[in-house]
Amino acid sequence: MHAVKCPTDELALTNCAVVSERGLQAGQHVTVKANPDHTRFVFTVRSHNTVVPGTIAFSLSQRKWARISVGQDVEVANYNFDMSTQCIGTMTIKIDFVQKGSTGTSPCDSDKMATMFVQQFVNQAFSVTQQLVFSFCHKKFDLVIKGIEAMDPSILRGEPASGKKQKIDIGLMVENSQVIFERAESSSLTLVGKAKTMEARQTIINPDWNFEKMGIGGLDKEFSGIFRRAFASRVFPPDIVEQMGCKHVKGILLFGPPGCGKTLMARQIGTMLNAREPKIVNGPEILNKYVGESEANIRKLFAEAEDEQRRLGANSGLHIIIFDELDAICKKRGTDASGTGVHDAVVNQLLSKIDGVEQLNNILVIGMTNRPDLIDDALMRPGRLEVKMEIALPDEKGRVQILNIHTSKMRGYGLLAADVDINELAAETKNYSGAELEGLVRAAQSTAMNRHIKATSTVEVDMERAEKLQVSRDDIMASLNNDIKPAFGTNQEDYASYIMNGIIHWADRVSDVLDDGELLVQQTKNSDRTPLVSVLLEGPPHCGKTALAAKIAEHSKFPFIKFCTPDKMIGYPEMCKCQEIKKVFDDAYKSQLSCVVVDDIECLLDYVPIGPRFSNLVLQALLVLLKKAPPKGHKLLIIGTTSRKDVLREMKMLDVFSTTIHIPNINTVEQLVDALELLGSFTEKERARIAHQIKGKTVWIGIKKLIMLIERSLQMDQEHRVSKFLTLLGDEGALSEGDQILI
């Protein structure tokens, strides 16, 4: 027969070869062979009155598949199907738009498409690799038969299915055949429904990734949270995601103290993912001095994702963009003091790209900052940076992981001494960040290496001893005590200066105060109902309030102890003072157990009795912070000291403290003599003389002032120092008014 073009477009969509009405019968199956060495291709024929007898018409897709040219003579023969083995059970079809540049504005229902396909092509022959055009919902699709499985013969015989599946090259479509559509690679077509293949989903998470190999420790919980929120919907079967109407998370904000692993996570996230390499940018790199360039830099970051979404639609891959130091470019709008409005424009541009009018669905933006309070609120809402994950200070288990990471190489080469116990070191490094633990190991290595350097006119290494180099426990402990201190830990120098003379138990009242303080410490540790405990130590000047507060704080052994004192804020304006006080409390909230000593509150408030005058701004800040409960899972003990209880009562500040403890002065001769004995500065004979001279008098003096008078008296020779002490005692008004001391 002579090959010709298909006479109409409607006939081209029937998947049949078209013959004359006086030729082959409609519905007959034939084999067509263009050349003697070519394969035979099976077609189903139908008739049309416009086709000349002796010719057979093929559509363009049919001619491409069977390699037939218009005007060519082809060999045509009858073909009969074996109904027991060649009925189509399941047929897989690769589908794409006929026009490759087409983009699907809406997804296609594969279930409806499959039903229509079977109805249209029932009793027709199909072969693997066959090409055809299919019209559905006013759209034309290019189809390629990818695979055919024969129907189970047991079903044809009316018996239960045997479960046997046999692949065939040629089959006949019957009414109960099943059709499965598979989207062609790089196609922008989106299929929904069950009559489509479960696309091979490459897992986003690399199966070979390992925390310790990547140098990340103590963040297991945080990583689990990130994967649950950001990646679960992307690795889950898309059918179920579609049925749930689930939308992917587009943004994550990681925040926390410096040195806890936020940037490290950014550097290593590419290793964890099988997706394309993430784009990592530092916030300040976005800013440009030229007008509009900063916004253009934002657009460039999203350009690739926009282009891919435009071409492939919902089938686009995941684009990850990581912003380090996000607070540098996304400050709250309206707070830019420069007047240029650059920061506001950058925030606006970023908002429009993540979740604007033409929103992107193929992106994941990860922002990192240690100042989440500076970030614009619009960026934090759901649909943008909706997952907020705190990367906090590592707990003891996390510190063990981090220390194992930083000592693994030394351990592998035998350079870590046997006396180094990682668990002991983790217990000793409370509130150390990951960066500080790394610095601690580096400092210990330096200490160990320094032992093997010859201190001569030239710096040389003692090679004989260097070969036996090992980092010992003493090296690590020396670095722990001298070199690396935690930024959110306890500075022993703070409270050591307040209790350098120790606590003088001149009366039972001193022991009672320390016992009450210990109860408050235990309440803070053990009570879940009172995560915030505050106590005010009040008493006359120089009575030892600060020393007692420091002693209570020291005995608490809390990992975070901070002193908020006026001497650290000399010359600060009110706003800066409020910010500094707030920073102390913000740092305290980062630790699970914290103690803050607010010393000399009336001085912090700039109170003076002349006027009187005080800073209302600082007062309001303290009132808020002293009542503010720490975050869930964190506990805070606040110890305040004041010499002006009456002033704090007028300011309504006494009400914000859980309890108030009075610290008295020394007010009896017996207490004074006991204090002198405990201090040990005077001999027993001298103390007896002092007691005799002040017998019957009323004493009123603080322990701190007493120590000062004693030390001044001791500068005299031994014969006159008692007399000098008694004189100073009288001059300071330590005795009741009108009494005189006879010397």
C-alpha positions, 0 to 999 in steps of 0.5 A, a space after each residue: 500500500 502507498 503511505 499518505 498523510 492523515 486527511 484530518 486532524 480529528 483522525 490524527 487523534 484516533 491513533 488509527 491508520 486510515 484506509 479507504 472504505 472499500 479497503 480493509 475493515 474498520 477495527 481490523 489490526 494490521 502490521 506495517 513494514 516500511 522496509 524489508 529489514 525494518 520491524 513490523 509495527 502493529 496498527 488498528 485501522 479505520 476507514 474514511 471516504 477521503 482516502 483513496 483505495 490502495 493507500 494507507 494514511 498515517 499521522 505525523 507521530 505514527 510516521 515518526 514512530 514507524 519510520 514511514 515517509 509520505 509516498 513510500 510503499 509499505 507492506 501491510 498484513 493482517 494481525 490477530 491478537 491472542 486474547 489469553 496473553 495479549 490483553 493489556 492489564 496495565 499500560 504506563 505512558 510517558 506524557 508531556 505537552 505537544 508544545 514543549 514550551 507550554 506551561 500548565 496553569 492548573 494540574 491535570 487529573 490523571 484519573 479522569 484522563 485515564 478513564 477517557 483514554 481507555 474509552 477512546 482507545 478501547 479495542 486498539 493495538 498498542 506497542 511499547 515505544 509507540 508515539 501518539 497525540 491525545 487531547 484532554 480538556 482542550 489541551 494536546 499531549 504527546 504520549 509515548 508508551 513506556 511499558 505494557 503488562 499483560 492481563 492476568 489470564 486467571 481474571 479472563 477465566 473468571 478466577 481469582 487473580 494469580 498475581 503473576 505479571 508478564 511484560 509484553 511488547 504489543 497488547 490490545 486495550 480492553 475496557 478494564 485495562 488500567 492506564 498509568 501516566 508518568 510525567 516526562 523529565 523536565 516537563 512543566 506538566 503537573 499531574 494529580 490523582 492516583 493514575 500516575 506513577 509514584 515519581 522517584 523521589 531523591 531523598 533530600 537528606 544524604 544517607 551518609 551524613 553524620 553529625 560528628 564527621 561534619 563537626 556538629 555536636 549537641 544539636 540533635 534535637 534542633 536538627 530533628 525539629 528543622 527536618 520535621 518542619 522544613 523537609 518532611 513535606 518535601 520527602 513525603 510521597 507527593 500524592 499524600 501531600 497533595 491530598 492533605 493540601 499541605 504547603 511547604 515551609 519556605 523559611 526558617 529562622 535560627 537564633 541563639 547565643 554566638 558560638 552555638 553552631 548557627 553558622 556552622 550549620 549553614 556551612 554544612 547544610 550542603 553536605 546534608 542535602 542531595 539537592 543543589 548546592 545552597 547559596 550562602 550569603 552574609 547579610 552585610 554583603 547584600 548592602 551596596 552604596 548605590 541606589 537600588 543595588 541592594 534590592 538587585 542583589 536580593 533579586 539575583 539570589 532568587 533569579 534561578 529559582 524564579 526561572 526554574 519555577 517559570 519553566 517547570 512549575 510545581 516540578 521545580 527542584 528545591 532552592 536553598 538560600 541561607 542568610 547569615 547575620 540576617 539582622 544586618 539587612 532585615 531590621 525593623 522598618 522605620 528604625 533606620 537612622 541613616 535616612 536612606 531607607 536602604 534597609 527598608 527597601 531590602 526588607 520589602 524586596 525580600 518579603 515580596 520574593 518569599 511570599 509576595 504576589 508572585 510567590 515562589 514555592 520552590 525555595 527554602 530561606 534559612 536566616 541566622 541571627 543572635 538578635 531576633 529582636 531586631 528582625 522585622 515582624 512581617 518577616 516572622 509570620 507564617 508563610 515566611 520565616 515561620 519556623 523559629 528554632 533556638 540554637 541554645 547553649 549545649 547541655 552536658 550531653 551535647 558538650 560531650 559530643 562537641 568535645 569528642 569531635 574536637 579531640 577525635 583526631 588527637 585521640 586517633 593519633 594517641 596525643 590525648 593522655 589517658 587521664 583526660 575524662 571527656 565526661 568530667 570535662 563536660 560537667 565542668 564546662 557549664 554554659 560553654 558554647 561550642 566555639 568556647 569548647 573548641 577554644 578550650 581544646 586549642 588552648 590546652 593544645 597550646 599549653 601542651 606544645 609550649 612545654 616542648 619549646 626551648 626558651 633560648 636566644 632562638 625559639 626551637 622545638 625539642 624534637 626528642 620530647 615533642 615526639 612524646 607530646 600529649 595533651 593531659 588533664 592538667 593542660 585542659 584544667 589550666 586552660 579552663 581556669 585561666 584562658 577560656 571563660 564562658 560568655 554566659 557563665 560565671 566570672 569568679 572575679 565578680 563575686 570574689 572581690 565582694 567576699 575577699 574577707 570572707 563572711 564574719 558570723 558575728 551573730 546567729 543572724 548572719 547564719 540565718 540569712 545564709 540558711 534562708 538564701 540556701 532555701 531560696 536556691 533550692 526552691 529555684 532548682 527544685 520547684 516547677 511552680 516558681 521558676 522565678 525566685 527573687 529576694 531583697 537583702 535590705 539593711 543599713 549601709 556597710 552591713 555586708 549585704 553585697 557580701 552575703 548576696 555574693 556568698 549565696 550566689 557562690 554557694 548556688 553553683 549555678 552555671 550563670 551568675 551575673 552582677 548588675 552593679 552601678 559601677 559598671 554603668 558609670 556615665 551611661 545615659 538612661 537608655 543605655 543603662 536600661 539596655 545594659 540591665 536588659 542584656 544581663 537578664 537576656 543573657 540569664 534567660 539563655 541558661 537553664 539555671 541563672 542567678 542575677 545579683 542586682 546590687 545597690 538598687 537605689 544607686 542604679 536608679 540614680 536616687 538622691 534625697 536632695 530633690 528627691 531625684 531618680 530615673 523613672 525609665 530605669 525604675 520601670 525597666 527594673 519593675 518589668 524585668 524583676 517580675 518577668 518569668 524566664 522562658 519555659 524550662 529555665 529558672 532564675 534567682 534574683 538577689 537585690 540589695 538596698 540601703 533605702 528600703 523606704 525609698 523602694 517602698 515608695 516606688 512600689 518595688 518591694 512588691 516585685 520581690 518574692 521575699 525581703 530579708 533584713 541585714 542588721 548592723 552590729 548593735 551590742 558590745 557582745 556582737 562587736 567583741 565576737 566580731 573582733 575575735 573572729 577577725 583576729 586582728 587584736 589580741 585577747 588582752 586588747 579585746 578585753 580592754 576594748 570591751 571594758 571601755 565600751 561596756 554599757 554603751 549601745 553599738 551601731 556599726 556595719 561589719 564592713 565599716 568595722 573592718 575598715 576601722 580595724 585596718 586603719 587602727 592596725 597601722 599604729 604601733 601596738 601600744 596605741 592601736 586600741 586607743 586609735 580604734 576606740 577613737 575612730 569608733 567614737 568619731 564614726 558615731 558607732 556609739 549611742 549619742 552622748 556617751 563618751 569613751 574614757 581613754 
